[in-house]
Amino acid sequence: MIQIRPSRERGGGNHGWLKTHHTFSFGDYWDPKWMGFRSLRVINEDWVAPNTGFPTHPHRDMEIITYVLEGKLEHKDSLGTGSVILPGDGQRMTAGSGIRHSEFNPSTTDAVHLLQIWIQPEKAALPPSYEQKSFPEAQKRGKLRLIASRDTGDGSVKINQDANLYVTLLKAGEEVTHEFPAGRHGWLQVARGAVELNGKPLAQGDGAAISDEKKLSIKGTQDSEVLLFDLA
């Protein structure tokens, strides 16, 4: 079964310095039908204006992944981490027992476009930690590249949950497939472009909850960037 979450039905709004779309209930946006999916709790698509950002704020008991699509984002946290997240990087922050961080767009001219992803961890009060790796475009072109997983397979960053996050870059007409072991579920998020998911059309910003599907076919109908979550 594939249930499409259309982009136009997402929550969020334009706050001047921040334009945001919420796939699931978040902040002031609440939809009892879309509180999350399996361990996936948040997918926010954000555009942060130049020379602005999120001031220092706390998190706990969440695996937080930031996936930059365009621009760059400066990250600082209470662990002493100072980093710049670039397009395509795999970045994970385990909030665990508590962490504080800030995110800032250092550009004076261009917005930064990103996805903020929250996954509920397997255990509460884990030690806070941070990890970031670069995954070159060539590794994602026409194939599903694992960028985050519990077992750090294929050099992916570690997340403390039975979940795998793949990214693919597809040209129009290009196709990738994915098979689910029994009992697994999936979420597909179209970050850019448009695809067909088992023949169903999805456009930029659309998502899809996937259950009881043994095999997925993801075919680009435009040049596209797609995230696929394989979930317990």
N, C-alpha and C positions, 0 to 999 in steps of 0.2 A: 504494500500500500504506500502510495506517495501522496502526501498532503502538502499542497503548495501554499506558502505564506507570501502573498503578493507584496511587493515593495510599497505600493500606494497605500496599503492598510497599516503600515508601521506607525508607531508613535513618534514622539520627538517634536522638534520645532527649530526655529531660527532665533538664536539669542544674540545676534550681532557678531560677537567674537566666536561663537560656536554654532554651526548648523549640525543637527544630529537626527538620526533615524534609529528607533529602537525596535528591533525584531521581537523582543520579549518585554514583558512588563519591567519598567525601570523608572526610578524616581517618581515624578508626578504622573507618569503614564501607567495605567493599570488595566489589563485585559485578562480576565480569569481564564480565557481559552488559550492564552499564550503566556504562561508563567515561566516557560523554559521547555526543554526537551531532554529527557533522560538526565545526565549530569550537566548538560549544557544550560547555563543560566542566563547569559547575556551575550548578545551580538549587537553592538552599537556601531553604526557607521557615522563617523565624525569628520567634519571639516573645521579645522582650527585656524582662525585668521592669523595673519602675520604678526609676529612680536607679541603674541598672547599665549595663554595656555591654562592648564589646570594648576592652581596653587597647591601647596603641600596639604595632603589630606590622608586620613588613615584607611586601612583595609585590614580585614582578618578573615581567616578560614575560606580562602578562595584562591584558585589558580588563575592568574590573570595573564592573558596573552595579548600583546599589541602587535598588529600586523599593518605596517605602513604601505600604502599604495602609491602615493606621490608625496614628494617633499621629504622632510626629515623632522624627527622629534627628539628633543633632549629630555633625558630621564635622570632624575636624582632621587635617592631614597635614603632612609635612615640606617641602612647597612653601610653607607659610604659609597655606594655605586654612583658613578657618573658616566653616562653613555649617550651615544647618539644612535637612534634606531633609524635604519635606512630601508627603502623599499625592498620587500622580499625577505628581510631578516626574520629569523625565528627568535622571538623574545618571550621569556616566561618569568613571571614573578610569583613566587609562593608567598602569599600574605601570612598564612599560618597563624601563629599566636599574636601577630600584630606587626604591621609595617606602615611607615608613612612615606609617601613619594609625591613628586611633582612631575608634570609633563609640560613642555614648553616648545612652541614653534619659534625657532631662532631667526627665520627668514624675515626680512623687512618688506618683502614684495609678494610672496606666494603663500597660499594656504597649504596646510599639510592635511592629506586625506588618509584616513586610517580606519581600521576595524579594531574595536575594543571587545575582547572576548573573555568571559568569565566561565570557568568550569568548577563545579563543586568538588572539593577534594575527598579522598577516601577517608581521611581522618582529620579530626579537629586539632588545633594547637600544634601543628607541625612547626619546626624551626623555619623562620623566614629565610628566603634565599632568592637569588637572581641569576638568570642565565640568558645569554644571547649568542646566536651564531648566524653567520651569513650563509645563505643558500643561493648560489648563483642562478641566474635566469636559465642557463643552459640545462641545469638539472631538473627544471620544471617544464621545459618546453616539450609538449606532446607526451608527457608522462606524469603520473601521480608521484610527487615527491613527499615523503614523510618528513615533517618538520618538528613534530612534537608527539611524544608517546611516553607511556609509563616505563618501558624497558630501554629507552634511548636507542632503539633500533635505527640502523642506517645513519648514525651520527646525529639523530634528532635531539632536541632539548627535552629534558625530563619534565613530565607533569605527574602529579600525585593522584592519578585517577586512571581507571581502565578505559582509556580513550586514545585514539590516534587521530592526528590532524595531518591531512595531505593538502598540497597545493598543486594546481596544474595551470599551465598557460597553453591555450589552444588557439590555433588559427581556424578560420572558417573552414568547415569540412573535416577538421581533425577530430579524432575520437580517442577516448581512453575508457577502460572498463575497470570495474572493481567488484570483487566477490566478497560477500559477507558470510562468515561462519554462522552456523545455526545459533539463533538467539541474539544476534547482534542487530543494532539499529544504526541509522545514519542521519546526518543533517548535511545538506548541500547549500552553500551560500554563493551566489553569483556576485563576485566583487566588482567585476567589470565585464561588459560585453553581453552576450546572449548565448544560450546553449539549449540543447534538447536533452532532457533527462529521461531515459527510457521512452523517448518519443514525445515527452511533454515539454512544451516550450517554457523557458524561464528567461527573464530579462535581468538587467543590472538591478541589484538590490533585492531580487526575489530570493526566497529560501524554500527549502522543501524538507519536511519530516519524512523519514523513510523507515518502514518496518515491514517485515515479512517479504523482503525482496532478496533473492539469492544473488542476483547480479545486477550491476548498474552499468549502463552505457551513457557516457557524457560526451556529447558531440557539439562542437562549436558551430554556431550559426553566424557568429561574428568573432573577431579576435577577442578572446575572453581570458579572464583570470578567475579561478574557481577554488573555493575551499571545500573540502569534504571531511566531515567528522565521522569516524567509525566508533560507535559507542556501545557500551555494555547495556 
